[in-house]
Amino acid sequence: MKYDAVIFDFDGVLLDADKNSFKWANDVREQKARELGYEHDLEVLRALFEVEKSSEKMKKFLSKHEIDLEDLRTWEKEVEKEKIRLVKHGQLGLYPGARELLEELNVPKALISNAYGEATDEIVRDLGLDEHLGFWKAPSLDDIEAYVEQMKPHPDMILEAMEAMGVDEALMVGDSMSDVEAAENAGIDSVYIDRDGEKLEEATYNVETLEEVKEIVGVRPSQLPLSV
């Protein structure tokens, strides 16, 4: 199969942000929620991002747990700031081989993420990934209802990336079911990466390393940069 472009998820695929199941993010989320007067356990604070991706479902969830929308935005903004700080201090970074993969793939590349848009944009630029990407996008926290409606598995960001790059046959590389479902909803193939070897039968391809993505896309040795 010949692919015109490769679209990557960010956290857990290129960026090693999922350390200890995002403990760094959950610690910030829990602390800020406590400061705002919430006594919910962590599972409730995280569950919003696991519900069906629609603004109506989100409103019902918030109402059920008596969470104010602006308070939610406040503590998630703190998560966003912490992520930027950790990247700037080298405590979160790219997976081994991620930059090389972007350099070696000889097709247009894009990045889409359910992480927050403002942080994603800053981190992409700080890490110099903008040099290798034809498109990148993550929903903004400024409008949480719109954010939820854009999140994968909705295909909107994939379709926008393909339109921006002018391609018809793209490949989505992700590390979650929502990535695979977003690809299916957009009518394209998917790669599910799990470094522990778990597989998703719904994905077109299952891999354990980024190196394997090159094989799927069809990068041949003659197309790779010569070693100096």
C-alpha positions as CSV (number, residue, x, y, z in Angstrom):
1,M,0.0,0.0,0.0
2,K,1.4,3.4,-1.0
3,Y,0.7,6.2,1.5
4,D,0.8,9.9,0.5
5,A,1.3,11.1,4.0
6,V,1.7,9.9,7.6
7,I,-0.3,11.5,10.5
8,F,1.0,11.0,14.0
9,D,-0.6,11.2,17.4
10,F,1.8,13.1,19.8
11,D,1.7,11.9,23.4
12,G,2.8,8.2,23.7
13,V,3.8,8.1,20.0
14,L,6.4,10.8,19.4
15,L,6.5,12.5,22.8
16,D,7.2,10.5,25.9
17,A,4.5,12.3,27.9
18,D,2.7,9.2,29.2
19,K,5.2,8.3,31.9
20,N,3.6,6.4,34.7
21,S,0.1,6.7,33.1
22,F,0.5,10.5,33.0
23,K,1.2,10.8,36.7
24,W,2.7,14.3,36.2
25,A,-0.6,15.5,34.7
26,N,-2.8,13.8,37.3
27,D,-0.8,15.2,40.2
28,V,-1.4,18.7,38.9
29,R,-5.0,18.0,38.1
30,E,-5.7,16.6,41.6
31,Q,-3.8,19.4,43.4
32,K,-5.5,22.2,41.5
33,A,-9.0,20.7,41.9
34,R,-8.4,20.5,45.7
35,E,-7.4,24.1,45.7
36,L,-10.7,24.9,44.0
37,G,-12.6,23.1,46.7
38,Y,-13.3,19.7,44.9
39,E,-13.0,16.5,46.8
40,H,-13.5,14.1,43.9
41,D,-11.2,11.2,43.6
42,L,-8.8,11.1,40.7
43,E,-10.8,8.7,38.6
44,V,-13.6,11.3,38.4
45,L,-11.2,14.0,37.5
46,R,-9.8,11.9,34.7
47,A,-13.1,10.4,33.5
48,L,-14.2,13.4,31.5
49,F,-11.7,12.5,28.9
50,E,-13.0,9.0,28.7
51,V,-16.7,9.7,28.1
52,E,-18.2,9.7,24.7
53,K,-16.8,12.7,22.8
54,S,-19.7,15.1,22.6
55,S,-20.4,18.4,24.3
56,E,-23.8,17.1,25.5
57,K,-22.2,14.1,27.2
58,M,-19.6,16.4,28.8
59,K,-22.3,18.8,30.2
60,K,-24.2,15.8,31.7
61,F,-21.0,14.5,33.3
62,L,-20.1,17.9,34.8
63,S,-23.6,18.4,36.1
64,K,-23.7,14.9,37.6
65,H,-20.4,15.5,39.5
66,E,-21.1,19.2,40.2
67,I,-18.0,20.5,38.4
68,D,-18.0,24.0,37.1
69,L,-16.9,24.4,33.5
70,E,-14.6,27.3,34.3
71,D,-13.0,25.4,37.2
72,L,-12.3,22.5,34.8
73,R,-10.7,24.9,32.4
74,T,-8.6,26.4,35.2
75,W,-7.1,23.1,36.4
76,E,-6.5,21.8,32.9
77,K,-4.7,25.0,32.0
78,E,-2.3,24.2,34.9
79,V,-1.8,20.7,33.4
80,E,-0.9,22.5,30.1
81,K,1.6,24.8,31.8
82,E,3.2,21.9,33.6
83,K,3.7,20.0,30.4
84,I,5.4,22.9,28.7
85,R,7.6,23.3,31.8
86,L,8.6,19.6,31.8
87,V,9.6,19.7,28.1
88,K,11.6,22.9,28.5
89,H,13.5,21.3,31.4
90,G,14.1,18.1,29.5
91,Q,12.0,16.0,31.8
92,L,9.6,15.1,28.9
93,G,11.1,14.5,25.5
94,L,10.9,12.7,22.2
95,Y,11.0,8.9,22.1
96,P,14.3,7.5,20.8
97,G,14.1,7.5,17.0
98,A,11.2,9.9,16.8
99,R,13.1,12.8,15.2
100,E,15.0,10.4,12.9
101,L,11.7,8.9,11.7
102,L,10.3,12.4,10.9
103,E,13.5,13.2,9.0
104,E,13.6,9.9,7.1
105,L,10.0,9.5,6.0
106,N,9.9,10.9,2.4
107,V,6.2,11.8,2.5
108,P,4.4,14.7,4.0
109,K,3.9,14.4,7.8
110,A,1.3,15.8,10.2
111,L,0.6,15.7,13.9
112,I,-2.8,15.7,15.5
113,S,-3.4,15.3,19.2
114,N,-6.2,15.3,21.9
115,A,-3.7,17.2,24.1
116,Y,-4.3,20.9,24.4
117,G,-3.6,23.1,21.4
118,E,-1.6,25.9,23.0
119,A,0.8,23.6,24.7
120,T,1.1,21.4,21.6
121,D,1.9,24.3,19.4
122,E,4.6,25.6,21.8
123,I,6.2,22.2,22.3
124,V,6.2,21.4,18.6
125,R,8.2,24.6,18.0
126,D,10.4,24.2,21.0
127,L,11.5,20.8,19.9
128,G,12.0,21.9,16.3
129,L,9.4,19.5,14.9
130,D,7.8,22.3,12.9
131,E,10.7,21.8,10.4
132,H,9.4,18.3,9.6
133,L,5.6,18.7,9.8
134,G,3.4,20.1,7.1
135,F,0.5,20.4,9.5
136,W,-0.2,20.1,13.3
137,K,-3.2,20.7,15.4
138,A,-4.7,20.0,18.8
139,P,-8.0,21.5,20.1
140,S,-7.8,24.7,22.1
141,L,-8.9,24.8,25.8
142,D,-10.4,28.2,25.2
143,D,-13.6,26.6,24.2
144,I,-13.9,23.3,26.0
145,E,-17.2,22.3,24.3
146,A,-15.6,22.7,20.9
147,Y,-12.5,20.9,22.2
148,V,-14.6,17.8,23.1
149,E,-16.3,17.9,19.7
150,Q,-12.9,17.9,17.9
151,M,-11.2,15.2,19.9
152,K,-10.4,11.9,18.3
153,P,-12.2,9.5,17.5
154,H,-13.9,12.4,15.6
155,P,-12.2,12.4,12.2
156,D,-12.1,16.2,11.8
157,M,-8.5,16.8,12.6
158,I,-7.4,13.9,10.3
159,L,-9.5,15.3,7.4
160,E,-8.2,18.8,8.0
161,A,-4.6,17.5,8.0
162,M,-5.1,15.6,4.7
163,E,-6.7,18.6,3.1
164,A,-3.9,20.9,4.2
165,M,-1.3,18.5,2.8
166,G,-3.3,17.9,-0.3
167,V,-3.2,14.1,0.0
168,D,-5.8,11.3,-0.4
169,E,-4.1,8.2,1.1
170,A,-2.8,8.9,4.6
171,L,-1.7,6.6,7.4
172,M,-2.6,7.4,11.1
173,V,-0.1,6.3,13.7
174,G,-1.4,6.3,17.3
175,D,-1.3,4.5,20.6
176,S,-5.0,4.4,21.6
177,M,-8.3,3.0,20.4
178,S,-9.4,6.6,19.8
179,D,-6.6,7.0,17.2
180,V,-7.6,3.8,15.4
181,E,-11.3,4.8,15.5
182,A,-10.5,8.3,14.2
183,A,-8.6,6.8,11.3
184,E,-11.5,4.4,10.5
185,N,-14.0,7.3,10.7
186,A,-11.8,9.3,8.3
187,G,-11.6,6.3,5.9
188,I,-7.8,5.7,6.2
189,D,-5.5,3.0,7.5
190,S,-4.1,3.0,11.0
191,V,-1.0,1.8,12.9
192,Y,-1.3,1.0,16.6
193,I,2.0,1.3,18.5
194,D,2.3,-0.5,21.8
195,R,5.9,-0.8,23.1
196,D,4.8,-3.6,25.4
197,G,3.6,-5.7,22.5
198,E,-0.2,-5.5,23.0
199,K,-2.2,-5.5,19.9
200,L,-5.5,-4.0,18.6
201,E,-7.3,-6.2,16.1
202,E,-9.2,-3.1,14.9
203,A,-5.9,-1.5,13.7
204,T,-4.6,-2.1,10.1
205,Y,-1.1,-2.6,11.5
206,N,0.3,-3.3,15.0
207,V,3.9,-2.4,15.8
208,E,6.1,-2.1,18.9
209,T,8.6,0.4,17.6
210,L,8.7,3.6,15.5
211,E,11.2,2.0,13.2
212,E,8.5,-0.4,11.9
213,V,6.5,2.6,10.6
214,K,9.2,3.1,8.0
215,E,8.7,-0.4,6.7
216,I,5.0,0.1,6.5
217,V,5.3,3.4,4.6
218,G,7.9,1.8,2.3
219,V,11.0,3.8,3.1
220,R,13.8,1.9,1.3
221,P,17.5,2.0,2.4
222,S,18.4,3.9,-0.7
223,Q,16.0,6.7,0.4
224,L,17.6,7.1,3.8
225,P,20.2,9.7,4.6
226,L,23.8,8.4,4.1
227,S,25.8,8.1,7.3
228,V,28.8,10.4,7.5
